Amino acid sequence: MKSSLVPFDHVPEVWPQIEGYMARAAEYTYGRFDAEDIKNAVMQYDHDLWVSFNENKEIKGVVITTFKHYPKKKCLDLVFTSGDDLEQWKDGMLRVLQHWAFDNHCDGIESSGRLGWSKIFQKDGYKPLWQTYELPIADSGLGA
């Protein structure tokens, strides 16, 4: 498998091949994003589209990244990740993203996501730092 940044001008032609993956990723945002919102983040903001593909040029994995600037650090944020056969493309994609982060003077790579990612990335040296919880106001009993 090979992994590559998709040049901005080629995102519209690649998007139909990955839209299903992005729709799956959006499901785990619990109503915060849909696939079109993710596309808009790439097309209108400072997000980058990365793909992993096999020898037949079939895309098997997708990662959307952006840089996060903190007062004391810069990190490459893996905002969305989706695909099939993760074990076949994850390591190659991670190496490419590590080089990208290094070349762009990042202090690290970060990602937020469902708990299953902590098991997947544990062998790569990732350390879970925090977890996000949500209490929807509609379910809080206020106004009842």
MIFITOR-943973 format. One line per field, with one value per atom (N, C-alpha, C): residue number from 1; residue in one letter; atom name; x, y, z. Coordinates in steps of 0.1 Angstrom, whole numbers. Example, Ala and Ser with C-alpha at 12.3 -4.5 7.8 and 13.67 -1.06 7.14 Angstrom:
<sites>
i <- 1,1,1,2,2,2
aa <- A,A,A,S,S,S
at <- N,CA,C,N,CA,C
c1 <- 132,123,132,128,137,129
c2 <- -57,-45,-33,-22,-11,0
c3 <- 78,78,78,71,71,79
</sites>
This chain:
<sites>
i <- 1,1,1,2,2,2,3,3,3,4,4,4,5,5,5,6,6,6,7,7,7,8,8,8,9,9,9,10,10,10,11,11,11,12,12,12,13,13,13,14,14,14,15,15,15,16,16,16,17,17,17,18,18,18,19,19,19,20,20,20,21,21,21,22,22,22,23,23,23,24,24,24,25,25,25,26,26,26,27,27,27,28,28,28,29,29,29,30,30,30,31,31,31,32,32,32,33,33,33,34,34,34,35,35,35,36,36,36,37,37,37,38,38,38,39,39,39,40,40,40,41,41,41,42,42,42,43,43,43,44,44,44,45,45,45,46,46,46,47,47,47,48,48,48,49,49,49,50,50,50,51,51,51,52,52,52,53,53,53,54,54,54,55,55,55,56,56,56,57,57,57,58,58,58,59,59,59,60,60,60,61,61,61,62,62,62,63,63,63,64,64,64,65,65,65,66,66,66,67,67,67,68,68,68,69,69,69,70,70,70,71,71,71,72,72,72,73,73,73,74,74,74,75,75,75,76,76,76,77,77,77,78,78,78,79,79,79,80,80,80,81,81,81,82,82,82,83,83,83,84,84,84,85,85,85,86,86,86,87,87,87,88,88,88,89,89,89,90,90,90,91,91,91,92,92,92,93,93,93,94,94,94,95,95,95,96,96,96,97,97,97,98,98,98,99,99,99,100,100,100,101,101,101,102,102,102,103,103,103,104,104,104,105,105,105,106,106,106,107,107,107,108,108,108,109,109,109,110,110,110,111,111,111,112,112,112,113,113,113,114,114,114,115,115,115,116,116,116,117,117,117,118,118,118,119,119,119,120,120,120,121,121,121,122,122,122,123,123,123,124,124,124,125,125,125,126,126,126,127,127,127,128,128,128,129,129,129,130,130,130,131,131,131,132,132,132,133,133,133,134,134,134,135,135,135,136,136,136,137,137,137,138,138,138,139,139,139,140,140,140,141,141,141,142,142,142,143,143,143,144,144,144
aa <- M,M,M,K,K,K,S,S,S,S,S,S,L,L,L,V,V,V,P,P,P,F,F,F,D,D,D,H,H,H,V,V,V,P,P,P,E,E,E,V,V,V,W,W,W,P,P,P,Q,Q,Q,I,I,I,E,E,E,G,G,G,Y,Y,Y,M,M,M,A,A,A,R,R,R,A,A,A,A,A,A,E,E,E,Y,Y,Y,T,T,T,Y,Y,Y,G,G,G,R,R,R,F,F,F,D,D,D,A,A,A,E,E,E,D,D,D,I,I,I,K,K,K,N,N,N,A,A,A,V,V,V,M,M,M,Q,Q,Q,Y,Y,Y,D,D,D,H,H,H,D,D,D,L,L,L,W,W,W,V,V,V,S,S,S,F,F,F,N,N,N,E,E,E,N,N,N,K,K,K,E,E,E,I,I,I,K,K,K,G,G,G,V,V,V,V,V,V,I,I,I,T,T,T,T,T,T,F,F,F,K,K,K,H,H,H,Y,Y,Y,P,P,P,K,K,K,K,K,K,K,K,K,C,C,C,L,L,L,D,D,D,L,L,L,V,V,V,F,F,F,T,T,T,S,S,S,G,G,G,D,D,D,D,D,D,L,L,L,E,E,E,Q,Q,Q,W,W,W,K,K,K,D,D,D,G,G,G,M,M,M,L,L,L,R,R,R,V,V,V,L,L,L,Q,Q,Q,H,H,H,W,W,W,A,A,A,F,F,F,D,D,D,N,N,N,H,H,H,C,C,C,D,D,D,G,G,G,I,I,I,E,E,E,S,S,S,S,S,S,G,G,G,R,R,R,L,L,L,G,G,G,W,W,W,S,S,S,K,K,K,I,I,I,F,F,F,Q,Q,Q,K,K,K,D,D,D,G,G,G,Y,Y,Y,K,K,K,P,P,P,L,L,L,W,W,W,Q,Q,Q,T,T,T,Y,Y,Y,E,E,E,L,L,L,P,P,P,I,I,I,A,A,A,D,D,D,S,S,S,G,G,G,L,L,L,G,G,G,A,A,A
at <- N,CA,C,N,CA,C,N,CA,C,N,CA,C,N,CA,C,N,CA,C,N,CA,C,N,CA,C,N,CA,C,N,CA,C,N,CA,C,N,CA,C,N,CA,C,N,CA,C,N,CA,C,N,CA,C,N,CA,C,N,CA,C,N,CA,C,N,CA,C,N,CA,C,N,CA,C,N,CA,C,N,CA,C,N,CA,C,N,CA,C,N,CA,C,N,CA,C,N,CA,C,N,CA,C,N,CA,C,N,CA,C,N,CA,C,N,CA,C,N,CA,C,N,CA,C,N,CA,C,N,CA,C,N,CA,C,N,CA,C,N,CA,C,N,CA,C,N,CA,C,N,CA,C,N,CA,C,N,CA,C,N,CA,C,N,CA,C,N,CA,C,N,CA,C,N,CA,C,N,CA,C,N,CA,C,N,CA,C,N,CA,C,N,CA,C,N,CA,C,N,CA,C,N,CA,C,N,CA,C,N,CA,C,N,CA,C,N,CA,C,N,CA,C,N,CA,C,N,CA,C,N,CA,C,N,CA,C,N,CA,C,N,CA,C,N,CA,C,N,CA,C,N,CA,C,N,CA,C,N,CA,C,N,CA,C,N,CA,C,N,CA,C,N,CA,C,N,CA,C,N,CA,C,N,CA,C,N,CA,C,N,CA,C,N,CA,C,N,CA,C,N,CA,C,N,CA,C,N,CA,C,N,CA,C,N,CA,C,N,CA,C,N,CA,C,N,CA,C,N,CA,C,N,CA,C,N,CA,C,N,CA,C,N,CA,C,N,CA,C,N,CA,C,N,CA,C,N,CA,C,N,CA,C,N,CA,C,N,CA,C,N,CA,C,N,CA,C,N,CA,C,N,CA,C,N,CA,C,N,CA,C,N,CA,C,N,CA,C,N,CA,C,N,CA,C,N,CA,C,N,CA,C,N,CA,C,N,CA,C,N,CA,C,N,CA,C,N,CA,C,N,CA,C,N,CA,C,N,CA,C,N,CA,C,N,CA,C,N,CA,C,N,CA,C,N,CA,C,N,CA,C,N,CA,C,N,CA,C,N,CA,C,N,CA,C,N,CA,C,N,CA,C,N,CA,C,N,CA,C,N,CA,C,N,CA,C,N,CA,C,N,CA,C
c1 <- 8,0,9,4,11,2,7,0,5,-4,-1,-10,-5,-13,-20,-33,-40,-39,-33,-32,-46,-47,-59,-67,-61,-68,-74,-70,-74,-85,-88,-98,-111,-117,-130,-130,-120,-120,-118,-112,-110,-122,-128,-139,-150,-155,-165,-160,-147,-141,-140,-140,-138,-151,-161,-172,-179,-179,-185,-177,-163,-155,-157,-159,-161,-175,-184,-198,-197,-189,-187,-180,-170,-163,-172,-180,-190,-199,-203,-212,-207,-194,-188,-186,-191,-191,-204,-214,-226,-234,-235,-243,-235,-222,-214,-210,-208,-204,-211,-212,-216,-205,-206,-195,-193,-204,-202,-195,-197,-190,-175,-171,-157,-151,-158,-153,-151,-161,-159,-147,-144,-132,-119,-119,-108,-108,-119,-120,-119,-123,-125,-115,-110,-102,-88,-82,-68,-66,-75,-74,-68,-61,-55,-61,-62,-67,-55,-55,-44,-52,-46,-52,-41,-46,-38,-44,-36,-42,-33,-40,-33,-27,-21,-15,-24,-37,-48,-53,-47,-51,-64,-69,-81,-78,-85,-83,-89,-80,-84,-85,-79,-78,-78,-83,-84,-81,-73,-71,-72,-79,-80,-72,-62,-54,-55,-51,-49,-38,-33,-23,-30,-27,-32,-20,-23,-13,-17,-9,-11,0,-2,8,23,24,37,40,31,33,26,30,23,22,10,7,0,2,-6,-17,-29,-42,-48,-49,-56,-71,-78,-92,-102,-100,-109,-100,-104,-97,-108,-107,-116,-110,-116,-112,-115,-109,-111,-97,-96,-84,-73,-76,-67,-53,-52,-39,-30,-36,-28,-22,-28,-24,-20,-23,-21,-6,2,17,23,20,26,20,7,2,8,10,15,29,37,51,51,42,41,37,27,23,33,41,52,62,65,75,68,56,49,49,46,47,61,71,85,89,86,89,82,71,63,65,76,81,70,63,54,61,55,60,54,43,37,25,19,7,-4,-16,-26,-39,-48,-61,-71,-83,-94,-103,-109,-117,-123,-130,-136,-125,-129,-120,-112,-117,-110,-97,-96,-83,-72,-74,-63,-57,-64,-58,-51,-57,-50,-37,-36,-24,-14,-18,-9,5,6,19,27,21,28,34,31,37,27,15,5,2,0,-4,-18,-28,-41,-39,-43,-41,-54,-65,-78,-89,-101,-113,-123,-131,-142,-155,-163,-176,-186,-198,-208,-221,-227,-240,-249,-257,-267,-276,-279,-288,-302,-306,-320,-322,-311,-312,-309,-307,-302,-314,-326,-337,-341,-333,-337,-350,-358,-370,-381,-379,-389,-398
c2 <- -12,0,12,22,35,46,56,67,80,89,102,113,125,137,139,142,145,160,165,179,185,197,205,204,206,207,193,183,169,164,171,167,164,173,170,157,154,141,129,130,119,117,128,127,116,114,104,90,88,75,73,84,84,88,93,99,89,76,66,64,65,64,76,88,100,100,94,93,83,73,64,71,79,87,97,103,113,107,95,88,89,89,89,103,113,127,130,121,122,135,137,148,161,161,173,176,165,166,156,159,148,149,140,139,152,159,172,182,182,191,188,175,171,176,174,179,194,201,216,220,212,215,214,204,203,213,217,226,241,244,258,262,252,256,250,248,244,229,221,206,200,189,181,167,162,149,140,128,118,105,98,85,74,62,50,41,37,29,17,7,-5,-4,-15,-16,-13,-15,-13,2,10,24,25,14,15,21,31,37,29,26,17,24,36,44,59,66,81,87,98,105,120,128,142,148,157,163,178,184,199,201,213,217,224,220,226,234,247,256,259,255,258,268,275,285,279,266,260,249,245,233,235,228,226,211,207,193,191,179,175,167,172,166,157,144,135,136,145,148,137,131,120,109,97,85,75,69,59,50,38,30,15,7,-8,-14,-25,-32,-23,-17,-8,-13,-26,-32,-32,-31,-31,-18,-7,7,16,13,22,25,15,17,26,23,32,46,48,61,68,61,68,73,65,69,82,82,94,106,104,116,120,111,114,123,120,128,142,142,155,164,158,165,170,162,166,177,176,186,199,199,211,215,211,215,213,202,198,191,193,186,172,170,157,155,143,140,137,143,140,136,130,126,124,128,124,114,106,96,86,76,66,58,52,45,34,28,18,22,35,40,39,39,38,24,14,1,0,6,5,12,23,31,29,21,18,13,4,-1,9,20,30,41,39,49,60,60,70,68,79,78,85,79,86,96,109,120,124,123,127,120,121,115,126,127,137,130,137,132,143,139,149,147,157,157,166,160,168,175,188,196,190,185,179,168,160,149,152,164,168,169,169,171,185,195,209,212,220,225,214,203,193,196
c3 <- 0,0,0,-7,-7,-1,5,11,5,3,-3,0,0,1,-12,-12,-24,-26,-37,-40,-40,-35,-33,-46,-58,-71,-75,-68,-72,-62,-52,-42,-48,-57,-63,-71,-77,-85,-77,-65,-56,-47,-44,-34,-36,-48,-50,-45,-46,-42,-27,-20,-5,3,-4,3,13,9,18,30,29,41,50,44,52,58,52,58,70,69,81,92,89,99,106,98,103,113,111,121,135,137,150,156,148,154,160,160,167,163,150,145,144,147,145,131,123,109,101,88,78,67,58,48,40,37,30,39,52,61,60,60,60,46,35,22,23,29,30,38,48,56,48,39,30,19,14,3,7,19,23,34,41,53,51,62,62,66,60,62,50,52,41,40,28,25,21,28,26,22,13,9,9,12,10,0,-10,-21,-24,-30,-34,-48,-52,-66,-77,-75,-85,-84,-76,-73,-66,-59,-52,-38,-34,-21,-10,-1,10,24,24,37,34,43,42,56,56,68,64,72,71,82,79,89,89,100,101,111,111,121,133,145,157,163,165,171,186,195,209,213,224,228,229,233,234,225,217,208,195,185,172,170,167,164,151,145,134,139,137,142,131,135,126,129,121,125,121,110,105,99,103,97,94,82,79,67,66,55,58,49,51,53,59,61,67,78,85,87,90,93,81,69,57,53,58,54,65,78,89,91,91,94,83,70,59,60,63,64,76,87,99,96,89,86,77,67,59,67,76,84,94,99,108,101,89,81,78,75,72,85,96,109,112,110,112,102,90,80,82,89,92,107,113,126,137,136,147,158,170,182,184,177,178,169,169,162,172,170,180,172,180,174,185,183,192,185,193,186,196,191,200,207,217,226,219,208,201,195,192,187,197,209,219,218,216,214,201,190,177,177,183,182,194,203,215,211,201,198,190,185,178,188,200,210,214,209,213,228,235,249,250,256,257,268,265,274,280,273,278,270,275,267,268,258,257,261,269,273,269,266,263,270,275,281,273,264,257,266,263,271,271,259,258,267,270,279,294,297,310,320,316,325,328,322,324,317,323,317,318,325,327,339
</sites>
